[in-house]
Amino acid sequence: MSEPTVSKTPDDSGFVRRGFLMLGGMTILVGIVLAILFWKPVAPPTAIPTHLPAEPSAPGWQVRYNAAIALARRGSAKTPWPLLREMLDEKQQFRNFTDPEAGAKKGEPDEAAARSTVLEALKAVAEWHRKQSGPIAVTPEMRSVYDQVDHLAEKPEYKDEAERTRLTLPSR
């Protein structure tokens, strides 16, 4: 009895080649998944309490801020521009949202709430300008707000909203 001879020919069906392609694809996929899992975005700089204004705003600032936002969103001529300017001051908001009695983070500002106030003020300024039907007489208080919007446009945390707000401001 003779044993059948097996011819050693190259793999005509391409299984080996496809296997290597699958292995390479899986390696790339694992690399991407690992990069996503271990990537840590750069956090915005935190507020250092020594760099904050000496005092928070006068008591009742939350109520005044809400009223200023409401007036601005309605396009009112009675919009308190100095108060909006204060709301756009990030350092002042960090001071306002610093709770000296807050447990583990004693004396540290609530950065999310402070930044939210600044963003809401930016949106309110833009909305005030959209509601105006005629030419706007720019007052020194408004100019101060515009300067602060320009300053916030340089910060990555506020850049997008500040740019949207800039588009609504009158030509300067």
Order of alpha helices (4+ residues) and beta strands (2+ residues): alpha-alpha-alpha-alpha-alpha-alpha-alpha
